[in-house]
């Protein structure tokens, strides 16, 4: 099948650069990555990942984290599990 359709989108340069770096690490061009995404949308008949509206607790956590509040810093996984009481 010949490729004759064009997709144009505006995107933040930093996001574009980071995503394209990952595509390159995976051995994909941007066109291949977009095609892969579209194929998955077609196969799943929807987005190939879950999308959800954050609940009140999650929104508060995002807000607190963005503001630098209630952040727990751990040295390693053992420290994290210890602080979680696990």
C-alpha positions, 0 to 999 in steps of 0.5 A, a space after each residue: 500500500 502506498 503512503 500518501 497521507 500526511 500528518 501534521 501536528 504541533 508539539 512541544 520541542 522538548 517532548 518531541 526531542 525526548 520521544 524521538 531519542 527513545 524511538 531511535 533507541 528502539 530502532 524506529 523512525 518517527 514515521 514508524 512510531 506513528 504508524 505503530 501507534 495508528 495500527 494499535 488504535 486500529 487493532 484495539 478500536 481505541 487508544 492502546 493504553 488506559 486513559 482516566 480522569 484522576 480522582 480527587 486524591 490523585 489530583 491532590 497528590 499531583 498538586 502537592 508533588 508539583 509544589 514540592 510538598 509531602 515528598 519522601 526521598 528514599 536512598 534505595 528500594 530497601 529504604 523505600 520499603 522500610 518507610 512504607 512499612 513493607 
